[in-house]
Amino acid sequence: MVLFGYQVYVWSNEGVPLEPVHVHVAKHISPHGLKIWIRKDGTCEVARGQNKRLIPAPMLTRILGALNVYSDDLIEKWKERFQEASFIDEQK
């Protein structure tokens, strides 16, 4: 998915054990893309310490708003890909 010129993607291997539902966002697909957690209620949260001048704040606000709109679809795609899903807010 592309939002406002930024790629939104997941990796095929998201850790063992599988990390909670999240996407990466970057201008170009890269292992250094910004990680954004998707909570169980569909809201999004930037992973702590992740956005060190990668995405300007106004653009990040737009991206988070769009991800909130598409979060149900993203969660469903995660479940299709990994056959399971946990959420960051279940682990706090």
PyMOL Python script that loads the backbone (N, CA, C, O; Angstrom):
from pymol import cmd

cmd.read_pdbstr("""\
ATOM      1  N   MET A   1       0.852  -1.162   0.000  1.00  0.00           N
ATOM      2  CA  MET A   1       0.000   0.000   0.000  1.00  0.00           C
ATOM      3  C   MET A   1       0.903   1.231   0.000  1.00  0.00           C
ATOM      4  O   MET A   1       1.956   1.240   0.638  1.00  0.00           O
ATOM      5  N   VAL A   2       0.491   2.242  -0.702  1.00  0.00           N
ATOM      6  CA  VAL A   2       1.216   3.514  -0.715  1.00  0.00           C
ATOM      7  C   VAL A   2       0.287   4.594  -0.177  1.00  0.00           C
ATOM      8  O   VAL A   2      -0.846   4.738  -0.635  1.00  0.00           O
ATOM      9  N   LEU A   3       0.780   5.353   0.801  1.00  0.00           N
ATOM     10  CA  LEU A   3       0.030   6.468   1.377  1.00  0.00           C
ATOM     11  C   LEU A   3       0.875   7.726   1.273  1.00  0.00           C
ATOM     12  O   LEU A   3       1.957   7.802   1.854  1.00  0.00           O
ATOM     13  N   PHE A   4       0.391   8.700   0.544  1.00  0.00           N
ATOM     14  CA  PHE A   4       1.047  10.009   0.471  1.00  0.00           C
ATOM     15  C   PHE A   4       2.522   9.895   0.074  1.00  0.00           C
ATOM     16  O   PHE A   4       3.365  10.652   0.555  1.00  0.00           O
ATOM     17  N   GLY A   5       2.819   8.942  -0.804  1.00  0.00           N
ATOM     18  CA  GLY A   5       4.193   8.755  -1.275  1.00  0.00           C
ATOM     19  C   GLY A   5       5.051   7.866  -0.387  1.00  0.00           C
ATOM     20  O   GLY A   5       6.241   7.702  -0.658  1.00  0.00           O
ATOM     21  N   TYR A   6       4.483   7.288   0.662  1.00  0.00           N
ATOM     22  CA  TYR A   6       5.217   6.400   1.565  1.00  0.00           C
ATOM     23  C   TYR A   6       4.710   4.970   1.393  1.00  0.00           C
ATOM     24  O   TYR A   6       3.504   4.740   1.305  1.00  0.00           O
ATOM     25  N   GLN A   7       5.632   4.014   1.346  1.00  0.00           N
ATOM     26  CA  GLN A   7       5.282   2.597   1.287  1.00  0.00           C
ATOM     27  C   GLN A   7       4.844   2.132   2.669  1.00  0.00           C
ATOM     28  O   GLN A   7       5.450   2.508   3.672  1.00  0.00           O
ATOM     29  N   VAL A   8       3.801   1.322   2.727  1.00  0.00           N
ATOM     30  CA  VAL A   8       3.347   0.692   3.961  1.00  0.00           C
ATOM     31  C   VAL A   8       3.490  -0.807   3.729  1.00  0.00           C
ATOM     32  O   VAL A   8       2.909  -1.341   2.784  1.00  0.00           O
ATOM     33  N   TYR A   9       4.258  -1.499   4.582  1.00  0.00           N
ATOM     34  CA  TYR A   9       4.585  -2.899   4.298  1.00  0.00           C
ATOM     35  C   TYR A   9       4.834  -3.678   5.583  1.00  0.00           C
ATOM     36  O   TYR A   9       5.020  -3.107   6.658  1.00  0.00           O
ATOM     37  N   VAL A  10       4.832  -5.010   5.438  1.00  0.00           N
ATOM     38  CA  VAL A  10       5.253  -5.921   6.512  1.00  0.00           C
ATOM     39  C   VAL A  10       6.332  -6.827   5.933  1.00  0.00           C
ATOM     40  O   VAL A  10       6.437  -6.989   4.718  1.00  0.00           O
ATOM     41  N   TRP A  11       7.117  -7.403   6.802  1.00  0.00           N
ATOM     42  CA  TRP A  11       8.133  -8.366   6.392  1.00  0.00           C
ATOM     43  C   TRP A  11       7.542  -9.766   6.435  1.00  0.00           C
ATOM     44  O   TRP A  11       6.588 -10.014   7.172  1.00  0.00           O
ATOM     45  N   SER A  12       8.094 -10.671   5.663  1.00  0.00           N
ATOM     46  CA  SER A  12       7.637 -12.059   5.681  1.00  0.00           C
ATOM     47  C   SER A  12       7.924 -12.723   7.020  1.00  0.00           C
ATOM     48  O   SER A  12       7.136 -13.546   7.487  1.00  0.00           O
ATOM     49  N   ASN A  13       9.041 -12.374   7.638  1.00  0.00           N
ATOM     50  CA  ASN A  13       9.411 -12.932   8.928  1.00  0.00           C
ATOM     51  C   ASN A  13       9.358 -11.807   9.952  1.00  0.00           C
ATOM     52  O   ASN A  13      10.259 -10.968   9.996  1.00  0.00           O
ATOM     53  N   GLU A  14       8.329 -11.779  10.765  1.00  0.00           N
ATOM     54  CA  GLU A  14       8.157 -10.719  11.754  1.00  0.00           C
ATOM     55  C   GLU A  14       8.501 -11.195  13.155  1.00  0.00           C
ATOM     56  O   GLU A  14       7.850 -10.810  14.126  1.00  0.00           O
ATOM     57  N   GLY A  15       9.532 -12.038  13.256  1.00  0.00           N
ATOM     58  CA  GLY A  15      10.052 -12.438  14.553  1.00  0.00           C
ATOM     59  C   GLY A  15       9.504 -13.755  15.066  1.00  0.00           C
ATOM     60  O   GLY A  15       8.434 -14.209  14.661  1.00  0.00           O
ATOM     61  N   VAL A  16      10.266 -14.356  15.968  1.00  0.00           N
ATOM     62  CA  VAL A  16       9.871 -15.574  16.665  1.00  0.00           C
ATOM     63  C   VAL A  16      10.105 -15.309  18.138  1.00  0.00           C
ATOM     64  O   VAL A  16      11.259 -15.154  18.535  1.00  0.00           O
ATOM     65  N   PRO A  17       9.090 -15.249  18.962  1.00  0.00           N
ATOM     66  CA  PRO A  17       7.685 -15.365  18.563  1.00  0.00           C
ATOM     67  C   PRO A  17       7.251 -14.164  17.719  1.00  0.00           C
ATOM     68  O   PRO A  17       7.888 -13.110  17.720  1.00  0.00           O
ATOM     69  N   LEU A  18       6.154 -14.361  17.007  1.00  0.00           N
ATOM     70  CA  LEU A  18       5.620 -13.334  16.124  1.00  0.00           C
ATOM     71  C   LEU A  18       5.336 -12.047  16.902  1.00  0.00           C
ATOM     72  O   LEU A  18       4.699 -12.071  17.955  1.00  0.00           O
ATOM     73  N   GLU A  19       5.816 -10.932  16.368  1.00  0.00           N
ATOM     74  CA  GLU A  19       5.556  -9.642  17.001  1.00  0.00           C
ATOM     75  C   GLU A  19       4.070  -9.287  16.887  1.00  0.00           C
ATOM     76  O   GLU A  19       3.363  -9.833  16.040  1.00  0.00           O
ATOM     77  N   PRO A  20       3.599  -8.373  17.737  1.00  0.00           N
ATOM     78  CA  PRO A  20       2.218  -7.896  17.602  1.00  0.00           C
ATOM     79  C   PRO A  20       1.999  -7.227  16.240  1.00  0.00           C
ATOM     80  O   PRO A  20       2.954  -6.851  15.560  1.00  0.00           O
ATOM     81  N   VAL A  21       0.750  -7.090  15.862  1.00  0.00           N
ATOM     82  CA  VAL A  21       0.382  -6.521  14.564  1.00  0.00           C
ATOM     83  C   VAL A  21       0.994  -5.134  14.401  1.00  0.00           C
ATOM     84  O   VAL A  21       0.853  -4.271  15.268  1.00  0.00           O
ATOM     85  N   HIS A  22       1.676  -4.937  13.279  1.00  0.00           N
ATOM     86  CA  HIS A  22       2.278  -3.643  12.974  1.00  0.00           C
ATOM     87  C   HIS A  22       2.578  -3.558  11.481  1.00  0.00           C
ATOM     88  O   HIS A  22       2.553  -4.560  10.766  1.00  0.00           O
ATOM     89  N   VAL A  23       2.856  -2.360  11.038  1.00  0.00           N
ATOM     90  CA  VAL A  23       3.323  -2.122   9.671  1.00  0.00           C
ATOM     91  C   VAL A  23       4.593  -1.293   9.760  1.00  0.00           C
ATOM     92  O   VAL A  23       4.899  -0.696  10.792  1.00  0.00           O
ATOM     93  N   HIS A  24       5.321  -1.270   8.657  1.00  0.00           N
ATOM     94  CA  HIS A  24       6.494  -0.408   8.519  1.00  0.00           C
ATOM     95  C   HIS A  24       6.152   0.637   7.470  1.00  0.00           C
ATOM     96  O   HIS A  24       5.412   0.356   6.527  1.00  0.00           O
ATOM     97  N   VAL A  25       6.684   1.833   7.628  1.00  0.00           N
ATOM     98  CA  VAL A  25       6.409   2.925   6.693  1.00  0.00           C
ATOM     99  C   VAL A  25       7.733   3.589   6.339  1.00  0.00           C
ATOM    100  O   VAL A  25       8.520   3.937   7.220  1.00  0.00           O
ATOM    101  N   ALA A  26       7.973   3.761   5.032  1.00  0.00           N
ATOM    102  CA  ALA A  26       9.187   4.434   4.560  1.00  0.00           C
ATOM    103  C   ALA A  26       8.967   4.889   3.117  1.00  0.00           C
ATOM    104  O   ALA A  26       8.071   4.399   2.430  1.00  0.00           O
ATOM    105  N   LYS A  27       9.787   5.820   2.677  1.00  0.00           N
ATOM    106  CA  LYS A  27       9.718   6.259   1.268  1.00  0.00           C
ATOM    107  C   LYS A  27       9.976   5.078   0.344  1.00  0.00           C
ATOM    108  O   LYS A  27       9.325   4.931  -0.691  1.00  0.00           O
ATOM    109  N   HIS A  28      10.935   4.235   0.729  1.00  0.00           N
ATOM    110  CA  HIS A  28      11.271   3.039  -0.039  1.00  0.00           C
ATOM    111  C   HIS A  28      11.377   1.884   0.945  1.00  0.00           C
ATOM    112  O   HIS A  28      11.874   2.062   2.057  1.00  0.00           O
ATOM    113  N   ILE A  29      10.921   0.716   0.553  1.00  0.00           N
ATOM    114  CA  ILE A  29      10.962  -0.440   1.447  1.00  0.00           C
ATOM    115  C   ILE A  29      12.392  -0.645   1.933  1.00  0.00           C
ATOM    116  O   ILE A  29      13.333  -0.736   1.145  1.00  0.00           O
ATOM    117  N   SER A  30      12.523  -0.715   3.252  1.00  0.00           N
ATOM    118  CA  SER A  30      13.832  -0.767   3.882  1.00  0.00           C
ATOM    119  C   SER A  30      13.696  -1.376   5.264  1.00  0.00           C
ATOM    120  O   SER A  30      12.647  -1.241   5.893  1.00  0.00           O
ATOM    121  N   PRO A  31      14.740  -2.047   5.752  1.00  0.00           N
ATOM    122  CA  PRO A  31      14.672  -2.557   7.127  1.00  0.00           C
ATOM    123  C   PRO A  31      14.668  -1.442   8.169  1.00  0.00           C
ATOM    124  O   PRO A  31      14.491  -1.706   9.359  1.00  0.00           O
ATOM    125  N   HIS A  32      14.860  -0.202   7.733  1.00  0.00           N
ATOM    126  CA  HIS A  32      14.892   0.926   8.655  1.00  0.00           C
ATOM    127  C   HIS A  32      13.608   1.745   8.632  1.00  0.00           C
ATOM    128  O   HIS A  32      13.581   2.868   9.134  1.00  0.00           O
ATOM    129  N   GLY A  33      12.550   1.195   8.058  1.00  0.00           N
ATOM    130  CA  GLY A  33      11.282   1.906   8.017  1.00  0.00           C
ATOM    131  C   GLY A  33      10.699   2.097   9.407  1.00  0.00           C
ATOM    132  O   GLY A  33      11.009   1.349  10.334  1.00  0.00           O
ATOM    133  N   LEU A  34       9.869   3.090   9.534  1.00  0.00           N
ATOM    134  CA  LEU A  34       9.195   3.405  10.795  1.00  0.00           C
ATOM    135  C   LEU A  34       8.199   2.298  11.142  1.00  0.00           C
ATOM    136  O   LEU A  34       7.381   1.919  10.304  1.00  0.00           O
ATOM    137  N   LYS A  35       8.262   1.777  12.372  1.00  0.00           N
ATOM    138  CA  LYS A  35       7.329   0.738  12.819  1.00  0.00           C
ATOM    139  C   LYS A  35       6.138   1.407  13.488  1.00  0.00           C
ATOM    140  O   LYS A  35       6.291   2.262  14.360  1.00  0.00           O
ATOM    141  N   ILE A  36       4.947   0.999  13.059  1.00  0.00           N
ATOM    142  CA  ILE A  36       3.709   1.516  13.647  1.00  0.00           C
ATOM    143  C   ILE A  36       2.869   0.330  14.112  1.00  0.00           C
ATOM    144  O   ILE A  36       2.462  -0.512  13.312  1.00  0.00           O
ATOM    145  N   TRP A  37       2.619   0.280  15.415  1.00  0.00           N
ATOM    146  CA  TRP A  37       1.776  -0.767  15.989  1.00  0.00           C
ATOM    147  C   TRP A  37       0.319  -0.469  15.665  1.00  0.00           C
ATOM    148  O   TRP A  37      -0.090   0.691  15.625  1.00  0.00           O
ATOM    149  N   ILE A  38      -0.458  -1.514  15.436  1.00  0.00           N
ATOM    150  CA  ILE A  38      -1.906  -1.379  15.273  1.00  0.00           C
ATOM    151  C   ILE A  38      -2.536  -2.049  16.493  1.00  0.00           C
ATOM    152  O   ILE A  38      -2.382  -3.251  16.710  1.00  0.00           O
ATOM    153  N   ARG A  39      -3.238  -1.259  17.270  1.00  0.00           N
ATOM    154  CA  ARG A  39      -3.871  -1.786  18.480  1.00  0.00           C
ATOM    155  C   ARG A  39      -5.124  -2.587  18.128  1.00  0.00           C
ATOM    156  O   ARG A  39      -5.639  -2.514  17.012  1.00  0.00           O
ATOM    157  N   LYS A  40      -5.591  -3.340  19.097  1.00  0.00           N
ATOM    158  CA  LYS A  40      -6.773  -4.191  18.899  1.00  0.00           C
ATOM    159  C   LYS A  40      -7.993  -3.382  18.473  1.00  0.00           C
ATOM    160  O   LYS A  40      -8.826  -3.871  17.710  1.00  0.00           O
ATOM    161  N   ASP A  41      -8.106  -2.131  18.968  1.00  0.00           N
ATOM    162  CA  ASP A  41      -9.255  -1.296  18.608  1.00  0.00           C
ATOM    163  C   ASP A  41      -9.072  -0.599  17.254  1.00  0.00           C
ATOM    164  O   ASP A  41      -9.941   0.157  16.819  1.00  0.00           O
ATOM    165  N   GLY A  42      -7.930  -0.859  16.585  1.00  0.00           N
ATOM    166  CA  GLY A  42      -7.695  -0.286  15.260  1.00  0.00           C
ATOM    167  C   GLY A  42      -6.935   1.022  15.252  1.00  0.00           C
ATOM    168  O   GLY A  42      -6.571   1.519  14.186  1.00  0.00           O
ATOM    169  N   THR A  43      -6.688   1.587  16.420  1.00  0.00           N
ATOM    170  CA  THR A  43      -5.894   2.810  16.451  1.00  0.00           C
ATOM    171  C   THR A  43      -4.413   2.451  16.306  1.00  0.00           C
ATOM    172  O   THR A  43      -4.017   1.305  16.520  1.00  0.00           O
ATOM    173  N   CYS A  44      -3.615   3.435  15.944  1.00  0.00           N
ATOM    174  CA  CYS A  44      -2.209   3.188  15.643  1.00  0.00           C
ATOM    175  C   CYS A  44      -1.300   3.968  16.585  1.00  0.00           C
ATOM    176  O   CYS A  44      -1.665   5.026  17.098  1.00  0.00           O
ATOM    177  N   GLU A  45      -0.116   3.424  16.797  1.00  0.00           N
ATOM    178  CA  GLU A  45       0.862   4.011  17.708  1.00  0.00           C
ATOM    179  C   GLU A  45       2.259   3.828  17.122  1.00  0.00           C
ATOM    180  O   GLU A  45       2.646   2.713  16.772  1.00  0.00           O
ATOM    181  N   VAL A  46       3.004   4.903  17.016  1.00  0.00           N
ATOM    182  CA  VAL A  46       4.382   4.819  16.540  1.00  0.00           C
ATOM    183  C   VAL A  46       5.210   4.109  17.601  1.00  0.00           C
ATOM    184  O   VAL A  46       5.134   4.452  18.780  1.00  0.00           O
ATOM    185  N   ALA A  47       6.001   3.121  17.188  1.00  0.00           N
ATOM    186  CA  ALA A  47       6.873   2.411  18.127  1.00  0.00           C
ATOM    187  C   ALA A  47       7.841   3.402  18.761  1.00  0.00           C
ATOM    188  O   ALA A  47       8.391   4.266  18.079  1.00  0.00           O
ATOM    189  N   ARG A  48       8.040   3.275  20.038  1.00  0.00           N
ATOM    190  CA  ARG A  48       8.879   4.199  20.800  1.00  0.00           C
ATOM    191  C   ARG A  48      10.270   4.332  20.193  1.00  0.00           C
ATOM    192  O   ARG A  48      10.923   3.338  19.877  1.00  0.00           O
ATOM    193  N   GLY A  49      10.707   5.564  20.038  1.00  0.00           N
ATOM    194  CA  GLY A  49      12.044   5.846  19.541  1.00  0.00           C
ATOM    195  C   GLY A  49      12.247   5.607  18.055  1.00  0.00           C
ATOM    196  O   GLY A  49      13.381   5.645  17.576  1.00  0.00           O
ATOM    197  N   GLN A  50      11.176   5.364  17.320  1.00  0.00           N
ATOM    198  CA  GLN A  50      11.305   4.977  15.921  1.00  0.00           C
ATOM    199  C   GLN A  50      11.400   6.129  14.931  1.00  0.00           C
ATOM    200  O   GLN A  50      12.079   5.990  13.913  1.00  0.00           O
ATOM    201  N   ASN A  51      10.748   7.260  15.186  1.00  0.00           N
ATOM    202  CA  ASN A  51      10.676   8.299  14.154  1.00  0.00           C
ATOM    203  C   ASN A  51      11.711   9.395  14.385  1.00  0.00           C
ATOM    204  O   ASN A  51      11.370  10.539  14.684  1.00  0.00           O
ATOM    205  N   LYS A  52      12.945   9.034  14.244  1.00  0.00           N
ATOM    206  CA  LYS A  52      14.028  10.004  14.416  1.00  0.00           C
ATOM    207  C   LYS A  52      14.233  10.760  13.110  1.00  0.00           C
ATOM    208  O   LYS A  52      15.139  10.460  12.332  1.00  0.00           O
ATOM    209  N   ARG A  53      13.370  11.751  12.887  1.00  0.00           N
ATOM    210  CA  ARG A  53      13.403  12.610  11.699  1.00  0.00           C
ATOM    211  C   ARG A  53      13.145  11.848  10.396  1.00  0.00           C
ATOM    212  O   ARG A  53      13.512  12.336   9.327  1.00  0.00           O
ATOM    213  N   LEU A  54      12.535  10.685  10.455  1.00  0.00           N
ATOM    214  CA  LEU A  54      12.245   9.940   9.229  1.00  0.00           C
ATOM    215  C   LEU A  54      11.072  10.543   8.467  1.00  0.00           C
ATOM    216  O   LEU A  54      11.143  10.754   7.256  1.00  0.00           O
ATOM    217  N   ILE A  55      10.002  10.815   9.187  1.00  0.00           N
ATOM    218  CA  ILE A  55       8.787  11.322   8.557  1.00  0.00           C
ATOM    219  C   ILE A  55       8.395  12.608   9.293  1.00  0.00           C
ATOM    220  O   ILE A  55       8.230  12.593  10.513  1.00  0.00           O
ATOM    221  N   PRO A  56       8.248  13.712   8.568  1.00  0.00           N
ATOM    222  CA  PRO A  56       7.852  14.968   9.227  1.00  0.00           C
ATOM    223  C   PRO A  56       6.529  14.813   9.978  1.00  0.00           C
ATOM    224  O   PRO A  56       5.637  14.095   9.526  1.00  0.00           O
ATOM    225  N   ALA A  57       6.406  15.477  11.110  1.00  0.00           N
ATOM    226  CA  ALA A  57       5.237  15.339  11.985  1.00  0.00           C
ATOM    227  C   ALA A  57       3.900  15.540  11.267  1.00  0.00           C
ATOM    228  O   ALA A  57       2.991  14.737  11.481  1.00  0.00           O
ATOM    229  N   PRO A  58       3.728  16.581  10.417  1.00  0.00           N
ATOM    230  CA  PRO A  58       2.431  16.737   9.754  1.00  0.00           C
ATOM    231  C   PRO A  58       2.102  15.548   8.837  1.00  0.00           C
ATOM    232  O   PRO A  58       0.950  15.121   8.755  1.00  0.00           O
ATOM    233  N   MET A  59       3.120  15.021   8.151  1.00  0.00           N
ATOM    234  CA  MET A  59       2.895  13.869   7.276  1.00  0.00           C
ATOM    235  C   MET A  59       2.600  12.623   8.098  1.00  0.00           C
ATOM    236  O   MET A  59       1.748  11.819   7.722  1.00  0.00           O
ATOM    237  N   LEU A  60       3.297  12.457   9.215  1.00  0.00           N
ATOM    238  CA  LEU A  60       3.052  11.302  10.071  1.00  0.00           C
ATOM    239  C   LEU A  60       1.621  11.327  10.602  1.00  0.00           C
ATOM    240  O   LEU A  60       0.983  10.280  10.705  1.00  0.00           O
ATOM    241  N   THR A  61       1.120  12.493  10.936  1.00  0.00           N
ATOM    242  CA  THR A  61      -0.264  12.626  11.395  1.00  0.00           C
ATOM    243  C   THR A  61      -1.227  12.161  10.303  1.00  0.00           C
ATOM    244  O   THR A  61      -2.191  11.450  10.585  1.00  0.00           O
ATOM    245  N   ARG A  62      -0.968  12.560   9.067  1.00  0.00           N
ATOM    246  CA  ARG A  62      -1.818  12.129   7.939  1.00  0.00           C
ATOM    247  C   ARG A  62      -1.753  10.619   7.750  1.00  0.00           C
ATOM    248  O   ARG A  62      -2.778   9.968   7.543  1.00  0.00           O
ATOM    249  N   ILE A  63      -0.550  10.065   7.822  1.00  0.00           N
ATOM    250  CA  ILE A  63      -0.379   8.621   7.637  1.00  0.00           C
ATOM    251  C   ILE A  63      -1.096   7.855   8.740  1.00  0.00           C
ATOM    252  O   ILE A  63      -1.793   6.880   8.458  1.00  0.00           O
ATOM    253  N   LEU A  64      -0.938   8.281   9.992  1.00  0.00           N
ATOM    254  CA  LEU A  64      -1.622   7.606  11.100  1.00  0.00           C
ATOM    255  C   LEU A  64      -3.135   7.670  10.933  1.00  0.00           C
ATOM    256  O   LEU A  64      -3.831   6.691  11.202  1.00  0.00           O
ATOM    257  N   GLY A  65      -3.647   8.812  10.491  1.00  0.00           N
ATOM    258  CA  GLY A  65      -5.088   8.938  10.252  1.00  0.00           C
ATOM    259  C   GLY A  65      -5.566   7.951   9.197  1.00  0.00           C
ATOM    260  O   GLY A  65      -6.606   7.314   9.367  1.00  0.00           O
ATOM    261  N   ALA A  66      -4.819   7.821   8.117  1.00  0.00           N
ATOM    262  CA  ALA A  66      -5.192   6.878   7.061  1.00  0.00           C
ATOM    263  C   ALA A  66      -5.081   5.435   7.545  1.00  0.00           C
ATOM    264  O   ALA A  66      -5.941   4.611   7.235  1.00  0.00           O
ATOM    265  N   LEU A  67      -4.036   5.126   8.297  1.00  0.00           N
ATOM    266  CA  LEU A  67      -3.896   3.766   8.829  1.00  0.00           C
ATOM    267  C   LEU A  67      -5.042   3.427   9.771  1.00  0.00           C
ATOM    268  O   LEU A  67      -5.498   2.284   9.802  1.00  0.00           O
ATOM    269  N   ASN A  68      -5.512   4.404  10.538  1.00  0.00           N
ATOM    270  CA  ASN A  68      -6.681   4.170  11.394  1.00  0.00           C
ATOM    271  C   ASN A  68      -7.892   3.761  10.560  1.00  0.00           C
ATOM    272  O   ASN A  68      -8.653   2.877  10.954  1.00  0.00           O
ATOM    273  N   VAL A  69      -8.066   4.404   9.412  1.00  0.00           N
ATOM    274  CA  VAL A  69      -9.195   4.088   8.530  1.00  0.00           C
ATOM    275  C   VAL A  69      -9.074   2.669   7.978  1.00  0.00           C
ATOM    276  O   VAL A  69     -10.068   1.949   7.877  1.00  0.00           O
ATOM    277  N   TYR A  70      -7.849   2.270   7.621  1.00  0.00           N
ATOM    278  CA  TYR A  70      -7.627   0.961   6.994  1.00  0.00           C
ATOM    279  C   TYR A  70      -7.221  -0.132   7.977  1.00  0.00           C
ATOM    280  O   TYR A  70      -6.885  -1.239   7.556  1.00  0.00           O
ATOM    281  N   SER A  71      -7.245   0.152   9.269  1.00  0.00           N
ATOM    282  CA  SER A  71      -6.710  -0.796  10.249  1.00  0.00           C
ATOM    283  C   SER A  71      -7.410  -2.149  10.233  1.00  0.00           C
ATOM    284  O   SER A  71      -6.745  -3.175  10.382  1.00  0.00           O
ATOM    285  N   ASP A  72      -8.726  -2.188  10.057  1.00  0.00           N
ATOM    286  CA  ASP A  72      -9.415  -3.484  10.011  1.00  0.00           C
ATOM    287  C   ASP A  72      -8.890  -4.331   8.858  1.00  0.00           C
ATOM    288  O   ASP A  72      -8.669  -5.531   9.017  1.00  0.00           O
ATOM    289  N   ASP A  73      -8.693  -3.714   7.706  1.00  0.00           N
ATOM    290  CA  ASP A  73      -8.148  -4.437   6.554  1.00  0.00           C
ATOM    291  C   ASP A  73      -6.724  -4.901   6.820  1.00  0.00           C
ATOM    292  O   ASP A  73      -6.359  -6.023   6.467  1.00  0.00           O
ATOM    293  N   LEU A  74      -5.917  -4.048   7.441  1.00  0.00           N
ATOM    294  CA  LEU A  74      -4.531  -4.408   7.737  1.00  0.00           C
ATOM    295  C   LEU A  74      -4.457  -5.557   8.734  1.00  0.00           C
ATOM    296  O   LEU A  74      -3.632  -6.459   8.584  1.00  0.00           O
ATOM    297  N   ILE A  75      -5.307  -5.530   9.740  1.00  0.00           N
ATOM    298  CA  ILE A  75      -5.347  -6.631  10.718  1.00  0.00           C
ATOM    299  C   ILE A  75      -5.758  -7.926  10.026  1.00  0.00           C
ATOM    300  O   ILE A  75      -5.173  -8.979  10.283  1.00  0.00           O
ATOM    301  N   GLU A  76      -6.742  -7.859   9.168  1.00  0.00           N
ATOM    302  CA  GLU A  76      -7.193  -9.051   8.445  1.00  0.00           C
ATOM    303  C   GLU A  76      -6.086  -9.610   7.554  1.00  0.00           C
ATOM    304  O   GLU A  76      -5.881 -10.823   7.508  1.00  0.00           O
ATOM    305  N   LYS A  77      -5.377  -8.738   6.853  1.00  0.00           N
ATOM    306  CA  LYS A  77      -4.260  -9.180   6.007  1.00  0.00           C
ATOM    307  C   LYS A  77      -3.162  -9.809   6.856  1.00  0.00           C
ATOM    308  O   LYS A  77      -2.565 -10.806   6.450  1.00  0.00           O
ATOM    309  N   TRP A  78      -2.886  -9.240   8.035  1.00  0.00           N
ATOM    310  CA  TRP A  78      -1.893  -9.813   8.944  1.00  0.00           C
ATOM    311  C   TRP A  78      -2.298 -11.242   9.315  1.00  0.00           C
ATOM    312  O   TRP A  78      -1.481 -12.161   9.261  1.00  0.00           O
ATOM    313  N   LYS A  79      -3.566 -11.418   9.690  1.00  0.00           N
ATOM    314  CA  LYS A  79      -4.060 -12.748  10.078  1.00  0.00           C
ATOM    315  C   LYS A  79      -3.966 -13.732   8.917  1.00  0.00           C
ATOM    316  O   LYS A  79      -3.615 -14.896   9.114  1.00  0.00           O
ATOM    317  N   GLU A  80      -4.277 -13.270   7.711  1.00  0.00           N
ATOM    318  CA  GLU A  80      -4.150 -14.144   6.534  1.00  0.00           C
ATOM    319  C   GLU A  80      -2.700 -14.561   6.333  1.00  0.00           C
ATOM    320  O   GLU A  80      -2.425 -15.720   6.022  1.00  0.00           O
ATOM    321  N   ARG A  81      -1.785 -13.639   6.506  1.00  0.00           N
ATOM    322  CA  ARG A  81      -0.362 -13.905   6.257  1.00  0.00           C
ATOM    323  C   ARG A  81       0.257 -14.785   7.330  1.00  0.00           C
ATOM    324  O   ARG A  81       0.997 -15.719   7.019  1.00  0.00           O
ATOM    325  N   PHE A  82      -0.043 -14.492   8.604  1.00  0.00           N
ATOM    326  CA  PHE A  82       0.644 -15.168   9.709  1.00  0.00           C
ATOM    327  C   PHE A  82      -0.232 -16.166  10.470  1.00  0.00           C
ATOM    328  O   PHE A  82       0.257 -16.853  11.366  1.00  0.00           O
ATOM    329  N   GLN A  83      -1.523 -16.254  10.124  1.00  0.00           N
ATOM    330  CA  GLN A  83      -2.471 -17.162  10.772  1.00  0.00           C
ATOM    331  C   GLN A  83      -2.686 -16.888  12.250  1.00  0.00           C
ATOM    332  O   GLN A  83      -3.250 -17.726  12.954  1.00  0.00           O
ATOM    333  N   GLU A  84      -2.254 -15.751  12.729  1.00  0.00           N
ATOM    334  CA  GLU A  84      -2.486 -15.354  14.124  1.00  0.00           C
ATOM    335  C   GLU A  84      -2.250 -13.863  14.249  1.00  0.00           C
ATOM    336  O   GLU A  84      -1.661 -13.232  13.371  1.00  0.00           O
ATOM    337  N   ALA A  85      -2.716 -13.317  15.350  1.00  0.00           N
ATOM    338  CA  ALA A  85      -2.494 -11.891  15.594  1.00  0.00           C
ATOM    339  C   ALA A  85      -2.551 -11.623  17.086  1.00  0.00           C
ATOM    340  O   ALA A  85      -3.460 -12.080  17.779  1.00  0.00           O
ATOM    341  N   SER A  86      -1.584 -10.891  17.564  1.00  0.00           N
ATOM    342  CA  SER A  86      -1.633 -10.357  18.920  1.00  0.00           C
ATOM    343  C   SER A  86      -1.461  -8.837  18.776  1.00  0.00           C
ATOM    344  O   SER A  86      -1.091  -8.333  17.716  1.00  0.00           O
ATOM    345  N   PHE A  87      -1.733  -8.147  19.846  1.00  0.00           N
ATOM    346  CA  PHE A  87      -1.727  -6.687  19.786  1.00  0.00           C
ATOM    347  C   PHE A  87      -0.895  -6.118  20.913  1.00  0.00           C
ATOM    348  O   PHE A  87      -0.855  -6.678  22.009  1.00  0.00           O
ATOM    349  N   ILE A  88      -0.233  -5.008  20.648  1.00  0.00           N
ATOM    350  CA  ILE A  88       0.660  -4.379  21.614  1.00  0.00           C
ATOM    351  C   ILE A  88      -0.088  -4.002  22.894  1.00  0.00           C
ATOM    352  O   ILE A  88       0.489  -4.056  23.980  1.00  0.00           O
ATOM    353  N   ASP A  89      -1.360  -3.623  22.783  1.00  0.00           N
ATOM    354  CA  ASP A  89      -2.108  -3.228  23.972  1.00  0.00           C
ATOM    355  C   ASP A  89      -2.564  -4.421  24.802  1.00  0.00           C
ATOM    356  O   ASP A  89      -3.063  -4.235  25.912  1.00  0.00           O
ATOM    357  N   GLU A  90      -2.408  -5.627  24.301  1.00  0.00           N
ATOM    358  CA  GLU A  90      -2.682  -6.826  25.103  1.00  0.00           C
ATOM    359  C   GLU A  90      -1.484  -7.186  25.970  1.00  0.00           C
ATOM    360  O   GLU A  90      -1.601  -7.968  26.913  1.00  0.00           O
ATOM    361  N   GLN A  91      -0.318  -6.604  25.639  1.00  0.00           N
ATOM    362  CA  GLN A  91       0.911  -6.970  26.329  1.00  0.00           C
ATOM    363  C   GLN A  91       1.327  -5.971  27.376  1.00  0.00           C
ATOM    364  O   GLN A  91       2.296  -6.222  28.093  1.00  0.00           O
ATOM    365  N   LYS A  92       0.644  -4.847  27.505  1.00  0.00           N
ATOM    366  CA  LYS A  92       1.022  -3.802  28.464  1.00  0.00           C
ATOM    367  C   LYS A  92       0.492  -4.101  29.832  1.00  0.00           C
ATOM    368  O   LYS A  92       0.714  -3.328  30.763  1.00  0.00           O
TER     369      LYS A  92
END
""", "prot")
cmd.dss("prot")
cmd.show_as("cartoon", "prot")
cmd.util.cbc("prot")
cmd.orient("prot")
